[in-house]
Structures are given as structure tokens and as C-alpha cells.
């Protein structure tokens, strides 16, 4: 069982060490993997401590919780990623305050994000969440519907479609877990073959990000290994 160091600097160093080893084992540059610290239910001061230890990217699942943390951490140089399910009636604050959205799964949501993105801000970076594994509790677009959604989102003026995201089933068998990450990579390759200029695979969490990196993850979303158990 992995022993997690109990201070932010040590935890981050341990996670970055795992990323480095996984990337090198896959013949990749460790710098090609962005670490997103998933801070849902964690207090703003935990994020501040992690930022002081070098964390630059933060992922949040809940809009109102994230907005409170953004206010508390104003002035701290962080890139904010929205990674949770997004309802169409909550798109405005996400469009206004976040830098990335990883969980777009409907054209209606994407259109609202585009319309509500402030014109003084740079375009919003977005990923399409793909539903892999058939779990009813998970969000995402079905793989068969992905090409049409990608075409629609890519045409919106205030968004930049960057890639794909998934939250696959948790598997006991590492080879089965890796299968889901390979499936997402293959879907990205098909979209590229259709002419989409995509460079992001957002996949892998605390328990499995090494497997995701082996299949090409560019962004890993790590919570417990950085912040400990959820508050």
C-alpha cells in the first residue's frame, strides 16, 4: 500500500516522482504530463499550501464551492480546471472564472459556455467527457456520438477544443484499467484523423495515473495523493 507523506511539499514530490517514473517508462518526457490537483471538499488553505509547494493547476467539481475558494485565493497564481458534471444553468460562472472545462458532454452546455465567455478573456479551453464502461452514475457523451459533438464544439467561437476526458470504471485488474485509457486514446486518434487538432488526454487519478500515462495521458487529475482524504 502506498504511504502518502503528510505535508504538501512531500506529497507533491512523491506524486511528481511517480509521474516522472511512469513517463520515462513509457518513453515520454515527464514535462508532457500536467498534474491537476483535485481539491473538491478541501479547504482553500490546503490549496494555498499546495500552491506554495509548487502546484500550479487545480481541479474543482462543484461550482459554488470553487467560487468561494477562488475568492479566498485571489492573487495566488493558479490555473483553474472545472472537472465535474456541468448543468446548463450553472455555465455562466464557469465560463467567467475558469481557464479549462474538462467535462463538456452536450452541445447545449458548450454553446452556453461560448456565449457566456467574456470577450476580454482568452478562449476557454475545453475537453469532451466520454462515457466509457456503461456506468449509469457517470456522465459523458457516448463514443458513437462523439464525432458530431466534436464538430459542433470545434465550431464555437469562444472555445478551443483541446481533447478528451474520461472517468472510467475502477478495475481490480490493471490490464483492464489500462484498456479504458487505451480506448480514449484511440477515440482521440480517430478525431485527429478527421481533421481535429487535439493534444489533450485528461485521464488517470490517484490510484491509476501511471496506467493512464502509459496510454498517453497529458493531464492527470490527482486528489487524495496530494491532499489526503477528503474533508
DANOR-V952958 format. One record per residue. N is the residue number from 1. RES is the residue in three letters. OMEGA is omega in whole degrees, -180 to 180 (NA if undefined). Layout:
N:RES:OMEGA
N:RES:OMEGA
This chain:
1:UNK:-179
2:UNK:174
3:UNK:-176
4:UNK:177
5:UNK:-169
6:UNK:174
7:UNK:-173
8:UNK:-178
9:UNK:-180
10:UNK:179
11:UNK:179
12:UNK:179
13:UNK:180
14:UNK:179
15:UNK:180
16:UNK:175
17:UNK:177
18:UNK:177
19:UNK:-180
20:UNK:-178
21:UNK:-179
22:UNK:-180
23:UNK:-180
24:UNK:178
25:UNK:179
26:UNK:-179
27:UNK:-177
28:UNK:173
29:UNK:178
30:UNK:179
31:UNK:179
32:UNK:-179
33:UNK:177
34:UNK:178
35:UNK:175
36:UNK:177
37:UNK:-177
38:UNK:-169
39:UNK:179
40:UNK:-178
41:UNK:176
42:UNK:-180
43:UNK:180
44:UNK:-178
45:UNK:175
46:UNK:177
47:UNK:179
48:UNK:180
49:UNK:179
50:UNK:178
51:UNK:178
52:UNK:178
53:UNK:174
54:UNK:178
55:UNK:-177
56:UNK:-174
57:UNK:-177
58:UNK:178
59:UNK:179
60:UNK:-177
61:UNK:-172
62:UNK:-171
63:UNK:-175
64:UNK:178
65:UNK:-179
66:UNK:-178
67:UNK:177
68:UNK:179
69:UNK:178
70:UNK:178
71:UNK:-179
72:UNK:-175
73:UNK:179
74:UNK:-178
75:UNK:175
76:UNK:-176
77:UNK:-179
78:UNK:169
79:UNK:-174
80:UNK:-180
81:UNK:172
82:UNK:-172
83:UNK:-178
84:UNK:175
85:UNK:-175
86:UNK:177
87:UNK:-175
88:UNK:-180
89:UNK:179
90:UNK:-176
91:UNK:-173
92:UNK:180
93:UNK:177
94:UNK:178
95:UNK:-176
96:UNK:-168
97:UNK:-176
98:UNK:175
99:UNK:-178
100:UNK:166
101:UNK:-177
102:UNK:-165
103:UNK:176
104:UNK:180
105:UNK:178
106:UNK:-180
107:UNK:178
108:UNK:179
109:UNK:-180
110:UNK:179
111:UNK:180
112:UNK:177
113:UNK:180
114:UNK:-179
115:UNK:-173
116:UNK:177
117:UNK:-178
118:UNK:-177
119:UNK:177
120:UNK:-180
121:UNK:174
122:UNK:178
123:UNK:179
124:UNK:177
125:UNK:-177
126:UNK:171
127:UNK:176
128:UNK:177
129:UNK:-178
130:UNK:-179
131:UNK:178
132:UNK:174
133:UNK:173
134:UNK:-180
135:UNK:-178
136:UNK:-176
137:UNK:-176
138:UNK:177
139:UNK:174
140:UNK:177
141:UNK:177
142:UNK:-180
143:UNK:-179
144:UNK:-179
145:UNK:-175
146:UNK:-178
147:UNK:-180
148:UNK:179
149:UNK:180
150:UNK:179
151:UNK:-180
152:UNK:-179
153:UNK:-179
154:UNK:-178
155:UNK:-176
156:UNK:-168
157:UNK:-175
158:UNK:178
159:UNK:169
160:UNK:178
161:UNK:-175
162:UNK:-177
163:UNK:-174
164:UNK:176
165:UNK:173
166:UNK:170
167:UNK:-173
168:UNK:175
169:UNK:175
170:UNK:-176
171:UNK:174
172:UNK:-178
173:UNK:-179
174:UNK:-180
175:UNK:177
176:UNK:177
177:UNK:-180
178:UNK:179
179:UNK:-179
180:UNK:179
181:UNK:177
182:UNK:179
183:UNK:179
184:UNK:178
185:UNK:179
186:UNK:177
187:UNK:176
188:UNK:180
189:UNK:179
190:UNK:177
191:UNK:176
192:UNK:179
193:UNK:178
194:UNK:176
195:UNK:178
196:UNK:179
197:UNK:-174
198:UNK:-178
199:UNK:-174
200:UNK:167
201:UNK:-179
202:UNK:-175
203:UNK:-179
204:UNK:179
205:UNK:-171
206:UNK:-173
207:UNK:-170
208:UNK:-173
209:UNK:175
210:UNK:178
211:UNK:178
212:UNK:178
213:UNK:179
214:UNK:180
215:UNK:172
216:UNK:179
217:UNK:174
218:UNK:178
219:UNK:176
220:UNK:-173
221:UNK:-169
222:UNK:-180
223:UNK:-173
224:UNK:-177
225:UNK:177
226:UNK:-172
227:UNK:-175
228:UNK:-178
229:UNK:-180
230:UNK:179
231:UNK:NA
